[in-house]
Amino acid sequence: MIHRRFANVLFALILSSMVSLFISCVVTWRTLGIVEGFVGLSLSAWLAAWPAAFLGVLILAPLVRRIVGALTRDC
């Protein structure tokens, strides 16, 4: 198991990998259509995008949490 103190980094790693893979597939599909080699092209785009997405989630998640906290309240 991974120690709980790494939860934020693990969250960013998993979320960024899933979202960047999804977006890479959508953008590849919209740009090229379902062509021969689609999976490889999508995975190549994903590998390029994932580091940026990971850093983005690490940097922006605390800001987003504060914004959500400011926009919500207990009922």
N, C-alpha and C positions, 0 to 999 in steps of 0.2 A: 504494500500500500504506500501511497504518497502522503507525506506529512501535510496536515491541514494548513500549515502556513503557506504552502504553495498553491492553495486553492484558486487564487486570483490568476495566477500564471496558467494553471491548468485550464481554467475557464476560458481564458483568452486563446489558448492553443486550440482547444476543441471547437469553440465558436468560430474562430477565424478560419480553421480548416474547412468546416462545413459550409459556411457562407461563401467563402471564396471558391470552393469547388462548385457550388450551385450556380453562382454568378458566372464563373468561367464556362460552364456548360451552356448556360442561356446565351451568353454573348457569342460563343462559338456557333451555336445553332442559328442565332439571328444573322450573323455575318456570313456564314458559309452554307447553312442548311445542314441536313444530316448527310454528310458526304463520307466517302471511304476514308478511314483513318480518323473519324470524328472523335473517338475516345482518346486516341493519342494526342490529337490537337488540343482537346479540352484539358487533358492532364498536363500538357506542356504549359498551357496558359495558366493553369492553376498553380503549378510550381513557381512560376514567376510572380504570381499575385499573392501567394500565401504569406511570404515574409512581410510584405507591406500591410496586409490585413491583420496579421498578428500584432505588429507594432501599433497599428491604428486602434485595435481593441484595447491593448494595454494602456495606451495614452488616453483614449476617449471614454473608456468605461467609467472611471471615477466622475468625470464631468457629467455623463449621462445619468449616473445614479443621483447626483446632486440635483439635476434638473427634474428628474422624476420625483424626487423627494419634495421639491418645491411645488410641484404641480398636483400633488396628491395629499390626501389627509385621511385620518381614521374616521370612520362613520359611527 
